[in-house]
Amino acid sequence: MEEGNDIYRPFNFKEYDIMHYRQTYTFKENNVCDYLVLSSHDGHHIERGKWEYLEVYKTIRVYDNQNKLYIRLKVIEISKDILRVEVVL
């Protein structure tokens, strides 16, 4: 994992160049989450898991479909058009 802040935008914010890899998360209201993972053959695919937001820590936890913690993201900034997070190790 890289250190620093990651910035996420709504899927329809603008059209991005398809040549660059961008991590994606789709957080749904029913606490289902789709996220992009690196495949063993160096490709990428979407996996489905679940997510929770812990208000007291301002942290998003994403779990895989086996209920294992996949990633923790500390929310630095959030608004209609931006989600800035920091990976919590």
C-alpha positions, 0 to 999 in steps of 0.5 A: 500500500502506498502512503498518503491520501487517496482521492475518490470521485463519483463514477460520473464525475468526469471521464478518465483515461482508461490507460491508468489503473484507478482503485475503485470502491462502490459503497451501496446503501445496504452496506454492500461494497464492490471493489477492484482487486489485482488478479494473479495474472496481473489483471483486475476484477471486481469483488463484492464484500461489505462495508461499515463506517465507524463514526467515532474513528471516521473510518470505513472498513471494507470486508471481503466475501468471507467477512475478512477485513480487506482494508481500513480507510480513514476519512480525511475529507468528504463532500458531494464530489470528493472522498479523501481517505488515508489507508490505515495499516 
